[in-house]
Amino acid sequence: GAVVSQHPSRVICKSGTSVKIECRSLDFQATTMFWYRQFPKQSLMLMATSNEGSKATYEQGVEKDKFLINHASLTLSTLTVTSAHPEDSSFYICSARDWGVNQPQHFGDGTRLSIL
Amino acid sequence: AQSVTQPDIHITVSEGASLELRCNYSYGATPYLFWYVQSPGQGLQLLLKYFSGDTLVQGIKGFEAEFKRSQSSFNLRKPSVHWSDAAEYFCAVVPAGQGGATNKLIFGTGTLLAVQP
């Protein structure tokens, strides 16, 4: 149980392109989803917290107009990197948690984004 | 400052040997504690978690962790390491009082485990 699917697993695109990444909870309803960014050989940095039906909460230093997050249903959240540039190249990982106190986060397999 | 520390960036053990990965936290109240494992190019898998109660927690894949309040530690252990355990291991916390609300995970810097045949 508690499977989170993230798609696509890898994206290579030109500078200036917008890229959408999907995060789905397959066997549970995720009231809250999280988006992380991971640089090579580093830990995960939380970018934003996404609650179904409301605006995402962004961490300090994360541009909300650059990283658009939509959590339109209890099983789907999307992250759109708008007008991507080479410095946006990174490994993006989503996670989702079920409703209730003390529910752990379950992670997707990540998306490797490479901007040329 | 509140933080999660994994002192060992890289550890190499022989297959069959025991393993202990260290994790220390600096929060006023005991946070919720987690260990995750990440294989190359993949997401994170939850190994085990501690919220309260018995301080020795059993997880998947033969891992266990012990919470020691006096040392602000939550070290991960495995009695006999397998080659498939080679991966990166992250300790993470949810600060006390946030477990039912944001559940915002704060990660340590990770420990890369290599297993020698």
Interface residues (C-beta under 8 A of the other chain):
Chain A: V4 Q6 T32 F34 Q42 S43 L44 L46 T49 F91 I93 S95 R97 G100 V101 N102 Q103 P104 Q105 H106 F107 G108 D109 G110 R112
Chain B: Y32 F34 Y36 G41 Q42 G43 L44 Q45 L46 K49 F51 F90 G99 G100 T102 N103 K104 L105 F107 G108 T109 G110
